[in-house]
Amino acid sequence: MTDRRAFLKLLAASPLLAGVPYIGQALAQTPSLQGIDSLVASASDALDVFDLEAVARRNIPPAHWGYLAAGVDGEETLRANQQAFSRYQLHTKRFVDLSKMGMSLDLFGTIYKSPIFLSPLGAQRAFHPEGEIGSAKAAASRGHLQVLSTVSSIGVEDVTAAYGAPIWYQLYTTNKWDITVKLVKRAEAAGCPVVAVTVDLPVGRNTESATRWARTDTRTCSSCHAAGGPDPRTRPMFSGNDMTGVGLNSSSLTWDFIKRLKDVTKMKVLIKGLESRGDAELAVKHGADGIIVSNHGGRATETGRGALEALPEVVAAVRGRIPVLVDGGVRRGTDVLKALALGATAVGIGRPYVWGLGAFGQAGVERVLDILNNELRLAMAGVGARTLRDITAASLIRKA
């Protein structure tokens, strides 16, 4: 957003426009240029998700912003997630009757109004007091799927009530099976039809940038955390359990875990964090009901590879037998279309909706969804797609 504003200012003052006075005068008189560095005052004023990012960055404390914004190591994967979308162009198609368009999606028998879903992101009260409740109400108001994190600020029962219908549950496997079973049973009892097992953090991660941001924060943890501090094991989903020696992830996880999980729950079991053909084939073999191609928003292994780049090989391995979802780096509706064209069933967003939350609470999340849905609708019209089924590989051109 800063680069765009700098460009507009430069353009307005450019001597190259001296020979085209009407353009120069128009740019100089445009109100948006006069106040180009000002933040939007309300969610409805935002024109893209980056307007909301700017407000959220002002509102959110440094340590919490670092947790949200940072990747791992040198953040190559974080950057690659977004850069991957720029390698594709839209292949336009004209003279298509677009008087009736739709973006609805059927996932495991539930109809959603959009293929865009809210990916799990923990501790959302760190970004706004409404937390996951604000996100849930926004998702429900726009007909989007919400996936709740294991380390949410608010328990699954309350978030489900706010959403007004079943949501999906993301599972950190923990290193103690009995704790894992209790988490799964609790989510199932709350009505969750799907559990998404996160498998991309078996031995932790190296969050350099987040640590640097935290060092700039002079507050004490007690100002925004309970007595247990920021330790995720103190979050509501773990209440009532002895968490001594419990870690969020298991370093000894094998494919047998999927069978064990399916034996204790009737929920559909998705695997979140797969990025290769071989793992996708094994997921189908071991009974997974779906895959979420994801690198944890560039916050897991520093592969240097964007999630979108991994998507085609996973889709090819699955061969339509189970749904393949994807998240990572989505900032525009055109990004969503590109992912759908490469075979994704649905497309997740993380940081953008939390920017909206951090900026204006529920209203901010709703604005993010409105912006992305409008951008997706316009992109669909551009490639001649009336419905999601019309979005195919033919809708894209791969840059040389």
C-alpha positions in Angstrom: 0.0 0.0 0.0 2.9 2.4 0.8 4.5 1.7 -2.6 1.1 2.5 -4.3 0.7 5.8 -2.5 4.3 6.8 -3.3 3.7 6.1 -6.9 0.5 8.2 -7.0 2.3 11.1 -5.4 5.2 10.8 -7.8 2.8 10.6 -10.7 0.9 13.7 -9.6 4.2 15.8 -9.4 5.9 14.3 -12.5 7.2 16.8 -15.1 6.2 14.2 -17.7 2.6 15.3 -17.3 3.5 18.9 -18.2 2.5 18.1 -21.8 -0.8 16.5 -20.7 -2.1 19.2 -18.3 -5.6 17.8 -17.9 -4.3 14.6 -16.4 -1.9 16.4 -14.2 -4.6 18.8 -12.9 -7.0 15.9 -12.3 -4.4 14.0 -10.3 -3.5 17.1 -8.3 -7.1 17.8 -7.5 -8.1 14.2 -6.5 -9.0 14.2 -2.8 -7.6 10.7 -2.3 -4.2 12.0 -3.3 -4.4 14.9 -0.8 -5.0 12.5 2.0 -3.2 9.5 0.6 -1.4 8.6 3.8 -4.5 8.8 6.1 -6.0 5.7 7.6 -9.6 4.7 6.8 -12.0 5.8 9.6 -14.4 2.9 9.3 -14.6 -0.6 7.8 -16.9 0.6 5.0 -14.2 3.0 3.8 -11.7 0.3 3.1 -11.2 -0.3 -0.6 -8.9 -3.3 -0.3 -7.6 -5.5 2.5 -4.4 -3.5 2.8 -6.4 -0.5 4.0 -7.5 -2.7 7.0 -4.0 -4.0 7.5 -2.8 -0.4 8.1 -5.4 0.2 10.7 -4.8 -3.1 12.4 -1.1 -2.4 12.6 -1.8 0.8 14.4 -4.3 -0.9 16.8 -2.5 -4.1 17.7 0.3 -4.2 20.3 3.8 -4.9 18.9 4.2 -8.4 20.3 0.8 -9.5 19.0 1.4 -7.8 15.6 4.7 -9.7 15.4 2.9 -13.0 16.1 0.4 -12.2 13.3 2.8 -10.8 10.7 5.9 -12.8 11.0 7.1 -16.0 9.3 10.0 -18.2 10.2 13.8 -18.0 9.5 14.4 -15.4 6.8 10.7 -15.4 5.8 11.3 -16.7 2.3 8.3 -18.9 2.5 6.1 -16.1 3.8 7.1 -14.0 0.7 6.8 -17.0 -1.7 3.2 -17.5 -0.7 2.2 -14.2 -2.2 4.7 -14.2 -5.0 3.4 -17.5 -6.3 0.2 -15.9 -7.5 2.0 -13.4 -9.7 3.2 -16.2 -11.9 -0.2 -16.7 -13.3 -2.3 -14.4 -15.5 -6.1 -14.5 -16.1 -7.1 -15.8 -19.5 -10.1 -13.7 -20.4 -13.2 -14.9 -22.2 -15.9 -12.7 -23.7 -19.5 -12.9 -25.0 -20.6 -15.1 -22.1 -24.1 -14.6 -20.5 -23.2 -13.4 -17.0 -26.7 -12.3 -16.0 -26.8 -15.1 -13.5 -23.7 -15.8 -11.5 -23.1 -17.8 -8.3 -20.2 -18.6 -6.0 -21.8 -21.2 -3.8 -19.9 -24.3 -2.7 -21.0 -27.7 -1.3 -18.5 -29.1 1.2 -19.5 -32.4 2.8 -23.2 -31.6 2.3 -23.2 -28.0 3.6 -23.7 -25.1 1.2 -21.5 -22.0 1.7 -22.1 -18.8 -0.3 -18.4 -18.5 -1.2 -15.4 -20.8 -1.6 -13.4 -18.5 0.7 -13.1 -19.8 4.2 -11.6 -18.5 7.5 -8.5 -20.5 8.2 -7.7 -21.3 11.9 -5.7 -18.6 13.6 -5.2 -18.8 17.3 -5.7 -16.3 20.2 -7.8 -13.8 18.3 -8.5 -11.7 21.4 -4.9 -10.7 21.1 -6.1 -8.6 18.1 -9.5 -7.4 19.2 -11.7 -8.0 22.3 -14.4 -9.7 20.2 -11.8 -12.4 19.2 -13.2 -15.5 17.5 -16.8 -14.4 18.3 -16.4 -11.4 16.0 -14.9 -13.6 13.3 -17.7 -16.2 13.7 -20.5 -13.6 13.5 -18.9 -12.1 10.4 -18.4 -15.5 8.7 -22.0 -16.4 9.4 -23.4 -13.1 8.2 -21.7 -13.7 4.8 -22.2 -17.4 4.6 -18.6 -18.4 4.9 -17.0 -21.5 6.6 -15.1 -20.8 9.8 -12.3 -23.2 11.0 -11.5 -22.7 14.7 -8.0 -23.1 16.1 -7.2 -25.5 19.0 -5.5 -22.5 20.7 -8.4 -20.1 20.3 -9.2 -17.4 22.9 -12.7 -18.7 23.2 -14.1 -22.3 23.5 -15.6 -24.1 20.6 -19.1 -24.1 22.2 -19.3 -20.3 22.4 -17.9 -19.8 19.0 -20.4 -22.3 17.5 -23.2 -20.5 19.3 -22.1 -17.2 17.8 -21.8 -18.7 14.3 -25.2 -20.2 14.7 -24.3 -23.4 12.8 -21.6 -26.1 12.9 -18.0 -24.9 12.4 -14.9 -26.9 11.6 -12.2 -27.6 14.2 -8.5 -27.5 13.7 -6.6 -30.0 15.8 -3.1 -29.8 17.2 -2.3 -33.5 17.9 -0.5 -33.0 21.2 2.0 -35.5 22.5 -0.6 -37.2 24.8 -3.3 -39.3 23.2 -5.8 -39.0 26.0 -5.7 -35.2 25.7 -6.1 -35.4 22.0 -9.1 -37.6 22.3 -10.7 -35.2 24.8 -10.2 -32.3 22.4 -11.7 -34.2 19.5 -14.7 -35.4 21.6 -15.4 -31.9 22.8 -15.3 -30.5 19.3 -17.6 -33.3 18.1 -20.0 -32.7 21.0 -20.2 -29.0 20.0 -21.4 -30.1 16.6 -18.2 -29.8 14.5 -18.6 -32.1 11.4 -14.9 -31.8 10.4 -11.6 -32.0 12.2 -8.5 -30.6 10.4 -5.3 -32.2 11.8 -2.3 -29.9 11.5 0.9 -31.8 10.8 3.4 -29.2 9.7 5.0 -28.4 13.1 6.3 -31.7 14.5 9.4 -30.2 16.2 8.5 -26.5 16.5 9.6 -23.5 14.5 12.1 -20.6 14.4 10.2 -17.4 14.7 12.9 -14.8 14.5 10.8 -11.8 13.5 8.1 -12.4 16.0 10.7 -12.5 18.8 12.2 -9.2 17.6 8.8 -7.6 17.6 8.1 -9.0 21.1 11.3 -7.4 22.4 10.0 -3.9 21.4 6.9 -4.4 23.5 7.2 -2.9 27.0 4.0 -4.3 28.4 3.8 -7.1 31.0 2.0 -10.2 29.9 -0.6 -9.8 32.6 -2.0 -6.8 30.8 -3.5 -9.0 28.2 -3.1 -12.6 29.3 -4.4 -14.7 32.1 -2.2 -15.8 35.0 -0.7 -18.5 32.8 0.7 -15.8 30.4 0.7 -16.4 26.7 1.3 -20.2 27.1 -1.2 -21.8 24.6 -1.8 -24.7 27.0 -3.8 -22.3 29.2 -6.3 -21.6 26.5 -10.0 -22.6 26.9 -9.9 -25.8 24.9 -7.5 -27.3 27.4 -9.4 -26.3 30.5 -10.1 -29.1 33.0 -7.1 -31.1 31.8 -3.8 -31.8 33.5 -1.4 -30.2 31.0 1.8 -31.2 32.7 4.3 -32.3 30.1 1.8 -31.8 27.3 3.1 -30.3 24.0 0.8 -29.0 21.2 2.4 -31.3 18.6 3.9 -34.8 18.6 7.3 -35.5 17.1 6.5 -39.2 16.8 3.4 -38.8 14.6 3.0 -41.4 11.8 0.2 -42.3 9.4 -1.3 -44.6 11.9 -2.6 -41.5 13.7 -5.3 -41.0 11.0 -6.8 -44.5 11.6 -6.7 -44.0 15.4 -8.4 -40.7 15.0 -11.1 -42.0 12.7 -11.7 -44.8 15.2 -12.7 -42.3 18.0 -14.7 -39.8 16.0 -17.5 -39.6 13.4 -16.2 -36.3 12.1 -14.6 -36.1 8.7 -10.8 -36.0 9.1 -8.8 -33.6 7.0 -5.0 -33.3 7.0 -3.7 -29.7 7.1 -0.1 -29.0 6.1 0.6 -31.4 3.2 2.6 -30.0 0.3 3.8 -32.9 -1.8 2.4 -35.6 -4.2 3.8 -38.4 -2.1 2.1 -37.3 1.1 -1.1 -36.7 -0.8 -1.2 -40.2 -2.1 -0.5 -41.6 1.3 -3.3 -39.4 2.8 -5.8 -41.0 0.4 -4.4 -44.5 1.1 -4.8 -44.0 4.9 -8.4 -42.8 4.7 -8.1 -39.0 5.0 -11.4 -37.3 3.9 -9.6 -34.2 2.6 -6.4 -32.2 2.4 -5.6 -28.6 3.2 -2.4 -27.6 1.3 -0.7 -25.2 3.6 2.6 -24.1 5.0 1.0 -22.5 8.0 1.1 -19.1 6.4 4.9 -19.3 6.0 5.2 -20.1 9.7 6.3 -23.8 9.6 9.2 -25.2 7.5 11.2 -22.6 5.6 10.8 -24.4 2.3 10.9 -21.2 0.2 8.0 -22.6 -1.7 4.5 -21.0 -1.9 1.5 -23.1 -1.0 0.0 -22.3 -4.5 3.1 -23.9 -6.0 2.5 -27.1 -4.1 -1.2 -27.2 -5.0 -1.1 -28.7 -8.5 0.9 -31.8 -7.5 -1.4 -32.5 -4.6 -4.5 -32.1 -6.8 -2.9 -34.5 -9.4 -2.2 -37.1 -6.8 -5.7 -37.0 -5.3 -7.4 -37.3 -8.7 -10.7 -36.0 -7.4 -11.2 -38.6 -4.8 -11.2 -36.2 -1.9 -11.5 -32.4 -1.6 -8.2 -30.4 -1.7 -8.3 -27.0 0.0 -5.5 -24.5 0.2 -4.4 -21.4 2.2 -1.4 -19.1 2.2 -0.7 -15.7 0.7 -4.3 -14.9 -0.5 -4.8 -11.1 -0.6 -7.1 -10.6 -3.6 -10.1 -12.2 -5.2 -8.0 -12.9 -8.2 -5.7 -15.0 -6.0 -8.8 -17.1 -5.0 -9.7 -17.6 -8.6 -6.1 -18.7 -9.5 -6.2 -21.3 -6.7 -9.6 -22.6 -7.8 -8.3 -22.8 -11.4 -5.4 -24.9 -10.2 -7.8 -27.4 -8.6 -8.6 -26.1 -5.1 -12.0 -26.9 -3.8 -12.0 -24.0 -1.4 -9.5 -21.3 -0.5 -8.6 -20.1 3.0 -7.6 -16.7 4.3 -5.8 -16.0 7.5 -4.0 -12.6 8.0 -6.5 -10.6 5.9 -9.5 -11.4 8.0 -7.6 -10.8 11.2 -6.5 -7.4 9.8 -10.2 -6.7 9.5 -10.8 -7.9 13.1 -7.9 -5.9 14.5 -9.0 -2.8 12.7 -12.8 -2.8 13.3 -13.9 -6.1 14.9 -16.7 -8.0 13.3 -17.4 -5.1 10.9 -13.8 -5.3 9.7 -14.0 -9.0 9.0 -17.2 -8.5 7.1 -15.6 -5.9 5.0 -12.7 -8.2 4.2 -15.1 -10.8 3.0 -17.1 -8.3 1.0 -14.0 -7.0 -0.7 -12.6 -10.4 -1.6 -16.0 -11.7 -2.8 -16.5 -8.7 -5.0 -13.0 -9.1 -6.5 -13.6 -12.8 -7.1 -16.9 -12.1 -8.8 -15.3 -9.6 -11.1 -12.5 -12.0 -11.9 -15.0 -14.8 -12.6 -16.8 -12.4 -15.0 -13.5 -11.6 -16.7 -12.7 -15.3 -17.4 -16.3 -16.1 -18.4 -17.1 -18.2 -15.3 -20.8 -18.2 -14.2 -20.1 -20.6 -11.4 -17.1 -22.2 -9.6 -17.4 -25.2 -11.9 -16.6 -22.9 -14.8 -13.2 -22.0 -13.3 -10.7 -24.3 -14.8 -7.1 -24.5 -15.9 -8.1 -22.8 -19.1 -8.9 -19.7 -17.0 -5.1 -19.2 -16.4 -2.0 -18.5 -18.4 1.3 -19.4 -16.8 4.0 -16.8 -17.2 7.0 -17.9 -19.2 
